[in-house]
Amino acid sequence: MDGRISKARHRHSRSEPSKALQGKLLNAATGKSAETLSKDRPHEATPEPVKRPFKTCSHNNPSLVKRIRLMHGQANKTALQQPKPTTPRQPHASFPEDFGNPNSLTHPRSRESTYTHILDWLESVEPGRTRYCRSDTQLHRLGEPIPKQLTRSAPEMATIRDLDGFVLPSTPASAAPRSNPGTLQTGSAAPSNVSHRSSVEGLVEKPVYRDVNLAANNIYLLPRWEQLPDHIADIVRFVGTDRDSPGLSTQDVAQDVDLDALWTQGGESEVEEYCKHSIFPRCHPTDVLRRSDRQPMARDTVPNSGSNYKVSNPVPDMLYGYNRQAAFPQQQTQLIFLGSEMIANSQGLVYPFFVIEFKGDGPSGAGSFWVATNQCLGGSASCVNIADRLNRRLAECDNKEISAIDSATFSIAMSGSEARLCITWKHDELAYHMANVKNFLLHDPDHHIQFRKYVRNIIDWGKGRRLDEIRSSLDALSEESRKTASEDAKSCFSYNCN
């Protein structure tokens, strides 16, 4: 029994010294006497004398030797040097093994003294080391505040204004420089490949877009009192004629629940969905017409006068044109010769003639006829520009009997309650003019029926009169090409014979 107890005591003395011995060692390091310690700790009994010699205990407990050397070195103010690591890595401090152990130093003053020594040792290892806290919380070192380094806020954004003094969206200084299609500055240009609608609306929403960008490229909106040219007035009269096919009645319009919802809470997506099924006809793959929804128009179709102020690349909500294979089965050779100058977008729609832009006034978004009209100006002018390329080809022919086609294009800007119909044409071989044809209140039964009539007549005009003119012009170009080739062959033969 006694042997087992002595063994247990022997193991305990090797692994951890008694509290009395720890107090003695601490007093040796801090210079306190046993009497002072007993005064500071009157509630504790007088420590029993240690039977084992100090050297033997130190020899048997290497970790204790480390602590003694460390505390003696600090008491003598001897600077310690931390060995440099062989590989570069973040420097760190090694703390005593019993740091933070509540069993090692129980007295408050002893714990405070130990913490002070550790902080002094850290300063001796890294002289001039600045202490910063990683958060914004103020830390204290034994009643002395440690200076903190506040987190850095976002960089200040510069204020950019347009020509009228309106503040434009700014880019943080830390962001990578990129082109801003909405900046009205010298050299500003719209992006050549637009894949998202919001990137397009940035430029057309600018207050001076119509007066600067569009005017710089000869695109103008005429006042309502301006008289239309004769050939344009003739087209307007045609699309306004009555139709023989049966249509909606006033009672049908009055009881249209979906139409009433557009008036009260119609956002842009709701307006577009309603019009796709109720007003604007679909196009089947075998039809002569093709309709593209929200497809960017080719950049080279947009009018460009060479000005630094560019026209935004159009992305119409709806665009009507022709199916190349179905609409021109006999003119494929001539279309191949013309290349891509008649193609409007990546879907292969050719010679477009009808642009539609939707806006919503419901809680999902505030519609703007200003923006929609600007979009119609750019989109319809691009359609006219495509048709005008064919007229330039026809003008190069020597045959005086070949006449130019009518390059006019229709456009509609509409919300859930109102629709504005416009027509655009080329004026004086330089400018693009757009004029208002008629406005419609969609919830008025008579206006609604009349609006549907105009839309159907424009579709019929595109499928009939306009398509026939383009076909005839392509046939005339093919005939002129054959004549030119025949004349060249004859002249070559005559030259060889001579």
C-alpha positions in Angstrom: 0.0 0.0 0.0 2.8 2.4 1.0 4.7 1.5 -2.1 1.8 2.4 -4.4 1.4 5.7 -2.7 5.0 6.5 -3.0 4.9 5.6 -6.7 2.0 7.9 -7.3 3.7 10.7 -5.5 6.8 10.1 -7.4 5.0 10.3 -10.7 3.2 13.5 -9.6 6.4 15.2 -8.6 8.0 14.5 -12.0 5.1 15.7 -14.1 4.0 18.8 -12.1 5.5 20.6 -9.1 3.4 21.4 -6.1 1.7 24.8 -5.8 4.1 25.7 -3.1 7.1 25.1 -5.4 5.4 27.1 -8.2 5.0 30.0 -5.8 8.6 29.8 -4.8 9.7 29.8 -8.4 7.5 32.7 -9.3 8.9 34.6 -6.3 12.4 33.9 -7.5 11.6 35.3 -10.9 9.8 38.4 -9.7 11.9 39.1 -6.7 9.2 38.6 -4.1 10.0 37.2 -0.7 8.2 34.4 1.0 6.9 36.8 3.6 5.4 39.1 1.0 3.8 36.2 -0.7 2.3 35.1 2.6 0.9 38.6 3.2 -0.6 38.7 -0.2 -2.1 35.3 0.3 -3.1 35.1 4.0 -5.9 32.6 3.3 -3.5 29.9 2.2 -1.5 27.7 4.6 2.3 27.9 4.9 3.7 25.7 2.2 5.4 22.5 3.2 9.1 22.2 2.7 10.1 20.4 -0.5 11.9 17.1 0.1 13.4 16.8 -3.4 16.3 19.1 -4.2 15.6 21.9 -6.7 18.1 20.7 -9.2 16.7 17.2 -9.3 13.2 18.5 -9.8 14.4 20.8 -12.5 16.3 18.1 -14.2 13.3 15.8 -14.2 10.9 18.4 -15.5 12.2 20.0 -18.8 9.1 22.2 -19.3 9.6 23.7 -15.9 13.3 24.5 -16.7 12.0 26.3 -19.8 9.7 28.5 -17.7 12.4 29.3 -15.1 14.9 30.3 -17.8 12.3 32.4 -19.5 11.2 34.3 -16.4 14.8 34.7 -15.1 15.8 36.1 -18.4 13.0 38.7 -18.3 13.8 39.6 -14.8 17.4 40.3 -15.8 16.1 42.3 -18.9 18.1 40.0 -21.1 16.9 40.3 -24.7 15.9 37.0 -26.3 16.5 36.3 -30.0 14.1 34.1 -31.8 15.9 31.8 -34.3 15.0 32.6 -37.9 13.2 29.8 -39.8 14.9 28.1 -42.7 11.9 28.7 -44.9 10.1 32.0 -45.2 6.8 31.9 -43.2 4.7 34.1 -41.1 6.5 34.8 -37.8 4.8 33.7 -34.6 5.5 33.7 -30.9 5.7 30.6 -28.8 4.0 30.9 -25.4 4.8 29.0 -22.2 3.1 25.7 -22.0 1.0 26.6 -19.0 -0.1 29.9 -20.4 -3.8 30.3 -19.8 -3.8 27.3 -17.5 -5.9 28.2 -14.4 -4.0 25.7 -12.3 -0.6 27.2 -13.0 -1.0 30.7 -11.6 -4.1 31.2 -9.4 -3.2 34.5 -7.8 -4.4 37.6 -9.7 -1.3 39.6 -9.3 0.9 36.7 -10.4 -1.3 36.3 -13.5 -1.0 40.0 -14.3 2.8 39.9 -13.8 3.1 36.9 -16.1 1.0 38.6 -18.8 3.2 41.7 -18.5 6.4 39.6 -19.0 4.9 37.9 -22.0 4.0 41.2 -23.7 7.4 42.6 -22.9 9.0 39.5 -24.4 7.0 39.9 -27.6 8.2 43.5 -27.9 11.8 42.4 -27.4 11.5 39.8 -30.1 10.0 42.2 -32.6 11.2 45.8 -31.7 8.9 48.5 -32.9 6.1 46.0 -33.7 2.8 47.9 -34.1 -0.2 46.2 -32.5 -3.4 46.4 -34.5 -6.6 44.6 -33.9 -8.3 42.9 -36.9 -11.8 44.2 -36.1 -13.1 47.6 -35.3 -13.4 46.7 -31.6 -11.2 48.6 -29.1 -8.9 46.3 -27.2 -7.1 47.0 -23.9 -3.8 45.9 -22.5 -4.0 46.0 -18.7 -6.0 49.3 -18.8 -4.0 50.8 -21.6 -5.8 51.0 -24.9 -4.2 49.4 -27.9 -4.5 51.5 -31.0 -6.8 50.0 -33.6 -6.8 50.2 -37.4 -10.2 50.8 -38.8 -11.4 48.8 -41.8 -11.1 50.6 -45.0 -14.3 51.7 -46.6 -15.2 51.6 -50.3 -13.2 54.0 -52.5 -14.9 57.3 -53.1 -16.8 57.4 -56.4 -16.2 60.3 -58.7 -19.2 62.3 -59.9 -19.7 62.4 -63.7 -22.2 64.7 -65.3 -23.6 64.8 -68.8 -23.9 67.8 -71.1 -27.0 69.0 -69.2 -25.4 68.7 -65.8 -27.2 65.4 -64.9 -25.3 63.0 -62.7 -24.4 59.9 -64.5 -23.7 56.5 -62.8 -20.1 56.4 -61.7 -17.6 53.6 -61.5 -15.4 53.1 -58.4 -11.8 54.0 -58.8 -10.7 50.4 -58.0 -12.8 48.9 -60.8 -11.2 48.0 -64.1 -11.8 50.7 -66.8 -14.4 49.9 -69.3 -16.5 51.7 -71.9 -19.7 53.2 -70.7 -22.3 53.4 -73.4 -24.2 56.1 -71.5 -21.3 58.6 -71.3 -21.9 61.6 -73.6 -18.3 62.5 -74.3 -16.1 62.8 -77.3 -15.3 59.4 -78.6 -18.1 57.6 -76.7 -19.7 54.8 -78.5 -22.4 52.2 -77.9 -21.3 48.6 -77.5 -21.1 46.7 -80.8 -22.6 43.5 -79.4 -25.5 43.9 -77.0 -26.7 40.8 -75.2 -28.7 42.3 -72.3 -31.5 44.9 -72.5 -30.3 47.0 -69.6 -27.0 47.7 -71.3 -28.9 49.2 -74.3 -31.3 51.4 -72.3 -28.4 53.1 -70.6 -27.8 55.4 -73.6 -31.3 55.9 -74.9 -32.4 57.1 -71.4 -30.1 60.1 -71.5 -31.9 63.4 -71.6 -29.8 64.6 -74.6 -29.8 61.4 -76.6 -32.4 62.6 -79.1 -30.9 66.0 -79.5 -27.2 64.9 -79.6 -26.7 61.3 -80.5 -29.6 60.9 -82.9 -29.3 64.3 -84.5 -25.5 63.8 -85.0 -26.4 60.8 -87.2 -29.2 62.6 -89.0 -32.2 60.9 -87.3 -35.0 63.2 -86.4 -38.5 63.1 -85.0 -40.8 65.5 -86.8 -43.4 67.6 -85.1 -47.0 66.5 -85.5 -48.0 69.4 -87.8 -45.3 68.5 -90.3 -46.9 67.5 -93.7 -45.9 64.0 -94.9 -44.4 63.5 -98.3 -46.8 62.1 -100.9 -45.4 58.6 -101.1 -45.4 58.3 -97.3 -48.9 59.7 -97.0 -50.0 57.1 -99.6 -48.6 54.3 -97.4 -50.4 55.7 -94.3 -53.7 55.8 -96.2 -53.2 52.2 -97.2 -52.6 50.9 -93.7 -55.6 52.8 -92.4 -58.2 51.3 -94.7 -61.0 49.1 -93.4 -60.6 45.4 -93.5 -63.1 42.8 -94.8 -62.1 40.1 -92.3 -64.2 39.9 -89.1 -62.6 41.4 -86.0 -63.4 42.1 -82.4 -66.6 43.7 -81.3 -66.8 46.6 -78.8 -68.4 44.2 -76.3 -65.4 41.8 -76.7 -63.0 44.6 -75.8 -65.1 45.8 -72.9 -65.2 42.3 -71.3 -61.5 41.5 -71.8 -60.3 40.8 -68.3 -56.6 40.5 -69.4 -56.8 43.9 -71.1 -58.2 45.4 -68.0 -55.4 44.0 -65.9 -52.9 45.8 -68.1 -54.5 49.1 -67.3 -54.3 48.6 -63.5 -51.1 46.6 -63.0 -49.5 46.0 -66.4 -45.7 45.7 -66.3 -43.6 45.4 -69.4 -43.6 41.6 -69.4 -47.4 41.4 -69.0 -47.9 43.9 -71.8 -45.6 42.0 -74.1 -47.3 38.6 -73.3 -50.7 40.0 -73.9 -49.8 41.6 -77.3 -48.0 38.4 -78.5 -51.3 36.4 -78.2 -53.9 39.1 -78.9 -52.6 41.8 -81.2 -49.4 40.8 -83.1 -49.6 37.7 -85.2 -47.2 34.8 -84.9 -45.0 33.7 -87.8 -44.6 30.0 -88.7 -41.3 28.6 -90.0 -42.8 28.3 -93.5 -44.3 31.8 -93.6 -42.8 34.5 -95.8 -42.6 36.7 -92.7 -40.3 36.2 -89.7 -40.6 37.7 -86.3 -37.7 38.1 -83.9 -38.2 38.9 -80.3 -35.5 40.8 -78.3 -32.7 40.1 -80.7 -29.9 42.7 -81.2 -29.7 44.1 -84.7 -26.4 43.9 -86.5 -24.2 46.8 -85.7 -23.4 47.7 -89.3 -27.1 48.2 -90.0 -27.3 51.2 -87.6 -26.9 54.7 -89.3 -23.5 56.1 -88.7 -22.5 59.6 -90.0 -19.0 59.3 -88.6 -19.8 61.4 -85.5 -18.3 60.7 -82.1 -21.8 60.4 -80.8 -23.2 57.0 -81.7 -26.7 55.5 -82.0 -27.5 52.8 -79.4 -27.5 49.3 -80.9 -31.2 48.5 -81.3 -32.7 45.4 -79.6 -36.4 45.6 -80.5 -38.9 43.8 -78.4 -40.5 42.6 -81.7 -39.1 42.9 -85.2 -41.0 41.8 -88.4 -39.1 41.1 -91.6 -38.8 38.3 -94.1 -37.9 34.6 -94.1 -35.1 34.5 -96.6 -35.9 31.1 -98.0 -39.7 31.3 -98.1 -40.0 35.0 -99.2 -37.4 34.9 -102.0 -37.3 31.4 -103.5 -36.4 32.7 -107.0 -33.9 35.4 -105.8 -31.4 33.3 -103.8 -28.6 33.8 -106.3 -28.9 37.5 -106.1 -29.1 37.5 -102.3 -25.9 35.5 -102.2 -24.3 38.1 -104.4 -25.4 40.9 -102.1 -23.8 39.2 -99.1 -25.1 40.2 -95.7 -26.2 43.7 -96.4 -29.9 42.8 -96.1 -29.6 40.7 -92.9 -30.9 42.4 -89.8 -29.9 40.0 -87.0 -28.3 36.6 -86.2 -31.6 34.8 -86.8 -31.4 35.6 -90.5 -34.3 38.0 -90.7 -33.9 40.1 -93.9 -35.3 43.5 -94.9 -37.2 44.3 -91.7 -40.1 46.8 -91.8 -41.9 46.8 -88.4 -40.4 47.6 -85.0 -42.4 47.3 -81.7 -41.2 48.5 -78.3 -43.1 47.7 -75.1 -43.1 49.6 -71.8 -44.9 48.8 -68.5 -46.7 51.2 -66.1 -47.5 48.7 -63.4 -45.9 48.1 -60.0 -43.2 45.9 -61.6 -41.7 48.9 -63.4 -42.4 52.4 -64.6 -42.7 52.7 -68.4 -41.3 55.6 -70.4 -42.6 56.6 -73.8 -39.5 58.8 -74.1 -37.2 55.8 -74.0 -39.5 53.7 -76.2 -39.7 56.5 -78.8 -35.9 56.8 -78.8 -35.6 53.0 -79.3 -38.1 53.2 -82.2 -36.1 56.0 -83.8 -32.9 54.0 -83.8 -34.6 50.7 -84.7 -36.7 52.0 -87.6 -33.8 54.1 -89.0 -31.7 50.9 -89.1 -34.5 49.1 -91.0 -34.7 52.0 -93.5 -30.9 51.9 -93.8 -31.0 48.2 -94.8 -33.7 48.9 -97.5 -31.8 51.9 -98.7 -28.7 49.7 -99.5 -30.9 47.9 -102.1 -31.8 51.3 -103.6 -28.2 52.3 -103.9 -27.6 49.0 -105.8 -30.5 49.9 -108.1 -29.1 53.4 -108.6 -25.9 52.0 -110.0 -27.7 50.2 -112.9 -27.9 51.9 -116.3 -31.5 50.9 -116.8 -33.6 53.9 -116.3 -36.8 51.8 -116.1 -35.7 50.4 -112.7 -37.2 52.4 -109.9 -36.3 52.5 -106.2 -38.3 50.7 -103.6 -40.1 52.4 -100.8 -37.8 52.1 -97.8 -40.4 53.2 -95.3 -40.7 51.4 -92.0 -43.3 51.4 -89.3 -42.8 51.4 -85.5 -45.0 51.2 -82.4 -44.2 52.4 -78.9 -46.8 51.1 -76.4 -47.6 50.5 -72.8 -50.6 48.7 -71.2 -52.9 51.6 -71.9 -51.6 53.5 -74.9 -50.0 52.8 -78.3 -48.2 55.3 -80.6 -47.8 54.4 -84.3 -45.0 56.1 -86.3 -43.5 55.8 -89.8 -39.9 56.4 -90.8 -38.3 57.1 -94.2 -35.2 58.4 -95.9 -35.3 62.1 -96.7 -33.0 63.8 -99.3 -30.6 60.9 -99.4 -29.2 62.0 -96.1 -31.6 62.3 -93.1 -34.0 59.8 -91.5 -37.3 61.3 -90.6 -39.9 59.7 -88.2 -43.5 61.1 -87.9 -46.4 60.2 -85.7 -49.3 58.5 -87.6 -51.8 57.9 -84.9 -52.3 57.4 -81.1 -54.6 54.8 -79.5 -56.1 54.4 -76.1 -56.1 50.6 -75.8 -59.0 50.4 -73.3 -61.3 52.4 -75.5 -63.2 49.8 -77.5 -63.2 51.8 -80.7 -59.5 52.7 -80.4 -58.6 49.1 -79.6 -60.4 47.8 -82.7 -58.8 50.5 -84.8 -55.3 49.8 -83.5 -55.7 46.1 -84.3 -56.7 47.1 -87.8 -53.6 49.2 -88.4 -51.4 46.4 -87.1 -53.0 43.8 -89.5 -52.8 46.2 -92.4 -49.1 46.9 -91.8 -48.5 43.1 -91.8 -50.4 42.7 -95.1 -48.5 45.7 -96.6 -45.3 43.9 -95.7 -46.4 40.6 -97.1 -47.8 42.1 -100.3 -46.9 45.5 -101.8 -43.5 45.9 -100.1 -42.4 42.3 -100.7 -43.4 42.5 -104.4 -41.2 45.6 -104.8 -38.2 43.9 -103.2 -38.6 40.8 -105.4 -38.9 42.9 -108.5 -35.8 44.9 -107.6 -33.7 41.8 -107.0 -34.9 40.3 -110.3 -33.9 43.6 -112.0 -30.4 43.4 -110.4 -30.0 39.8 -111.6 -31.0 40.8 -115.2 -28.5 43.7 -115.1 -25.8 41.3 -113.9 -26.5 38.9 -116.8 -26.5 41.8 -119.3 -23.2 43.1 -117.9 -21.6 39.6 -118.0 -22.8 39.1 -121.6 -21.4 42.4 -122.8 -18.1 41.8 -121.1 -17.9 38.4 -122.8 -18.6 39.9 -126.2 -16.1 42.7 -125.7 -13.5 40.2 -124.6 -14.2 38.0 -127.7 -13.9 41.0 -130.0 -10.6 42.0 -128.5 -9.2 38.5 -128.9 -10.3 38.3 -132.5 -8.7 41.6 -133.4 
